[in-house]
Amino acid sequence: MKPKLNAKEKLLYKEIQNILWETWDPIGVNDGENEWDDEYDSYVPHIFRLAVEGKDVIHIASSLSSSKEKNMGLSANKEHDLNVAEIIIKTKKEIVG
């Protein structure tokens, strides 16, 4: 059974979903012309959990890089993943505290 999220956690989850779609987008499906797609939704629960657990930027960036390498067969762009992780941490602080 999934734990019930409070309103702030639901908002954070949605924001992480948006960040992965709009900013991370490792396979380049968001060309700015397409509406939101669920391409990266399978990565959201793990990244959300890391953020809620208070993992640091390095840990979240490593997870994003690992997903690219292991699940997508792509080379990681560690600097980009660090930037995305920083956005996630900043968003978490703004929403949840």
C-alpha positions as CSV (number, residue, x, y, z in Angstrom):
1,M,0.0,0.0,0.0
2,K,1.3,3.4,-1.0
3,P,1.7,6.0,1.8
4,K,-0.7,8.9,1.6
5,L,0.9,12.2,0.6
6,N,0.0,15.4,2.2
7,A,-0.8,18.5,0.0
8,K,2.8,19.8,0.1
9,E,4.2,16.4,-0.8
10,K,1.7,16.1,-3.7
11,L,2.8,19.4,-5.0
12,L,6.5,18.5,-4.7
13,Y,5.8,15.2,-6.5
14,K,4.2,17.1,-9.4
15,E,7.0,19.6,-9.5
16,I,9.6,16.9,-9.7
17,Q,7.6,15.4,-12.5
18,N,7.7,18.7,-14.3
19,I,11.5,19.2,-13.6
20,L,12.3,15.8,-15.1
21,W,10.2,16.6,-18.2
22,E,11.2,20.2,-18.7
23,T,14.8,20.3,-17.5
24,W,16.3,16.8,-17.2
25,D,14.8,15.4,-20.5
26,P,17.8,13.1,-21.3
27,I,16.4,11.7,-24.5
28,G,15.2,15.1,-25.8
29,V,11.5,14.3,-26.2
30,N,10.5,17.8,-24.9
31,D,11.2,20.0,-27.9
32,G,9.0,22.8,-26.5
33,E,6.3,22.1,-29.0
34,N,4.9,18.9,-27.5
35,E,2.6,18.9,-24.5
36,W,3.7,17.2,-21.3
37,D,4.4,13.5,-21.8
38,D,4.7,10.7,-19.2
39,E,8.1,9.6,-20.6
40,Y,10.0,10.1,-17.3
41,D,7.2,9.3,-14.9
42,S,8.7,6.0,-13.9
43,Y,11.7,7.9,-12.4
44,V,9.6,10.3,-10.3
45,P,8.8,8.1,-7.3
46,H,12.5,7.3,-6.7
47,I,13.7,10.9,-7.1
48,F,10.8,12.1,-5.0
49,R,11.7,9.6,-2.2
50,L,15.4,10.8,-2.3
51,A,14.3,14.4,-2.0
52,V,11.9,13.7,0.9
53,E,14.5,11.7,2.7
54,G,16.8,14.7,2.5
55,K,19.4,13.2,0.3
56,D,21.9,15.7,-1.0
57,V,22.5,17.1,-4.5
58,I,25.3,14.6,-5.2
59,H,23.1,11.6,-4.3
60,I,20.2,12.8,-6.5
61,A,22.4,13.7,-9.4
62,S,24.1,10.3,-9.2
63,S,20.7,8.6,-9.4
64,L,19.7,10.7,-12.4
65,S,23.1,9.8,-14.1
66,S,22.7,6.1,-13.2
67,S,19.2,6.1,-14.8
68,K,20.6,7.5,-18.0
69,E,23.4,5.0,-18.2
70,K,21.6,1.8,-17.0
71,N,18.1,2.3,-18.1
72,M,18.5,4.4,-21.3
73,G,21.9,3.3,-22.5
74,L,23.1,7.0,-22.6
75,S,26.2,8.7,-21.4
76,A,25.6,10.7,-18.3
77,N,26.0,14.4,-18.3
78,K,27.0,14.8,-14.7
79,E,27.1,18.6,-14.7
80,H,23.6,18.7,-16.2
81,D,22.4,16.2,-13.7
82,L,23.9,18.2,-10.8
83,N,22.0,21.3,-12.0
84,V,18.8,19.3,-12.2
85,A,19.4,17.9,-8.7
86,E,20.0,21.5,-7.4
87,I,16.7,22.6,-8.9
88,I,14.9,19.6,-7.2
89,I,16.5,20.4,-3.8
90,K,15.6,24.1,-4.1
91,T,12.1,23.2,-5.1
92,K,11.8,20.9,-2.1
93,K,13.0,23.6,0.3
94,E,10.5,26.1,-1.2
95,I,7.5,23.7,-0.9
96,V,8.1,21.4,2.0
97,G,10.7,23.4,4.0
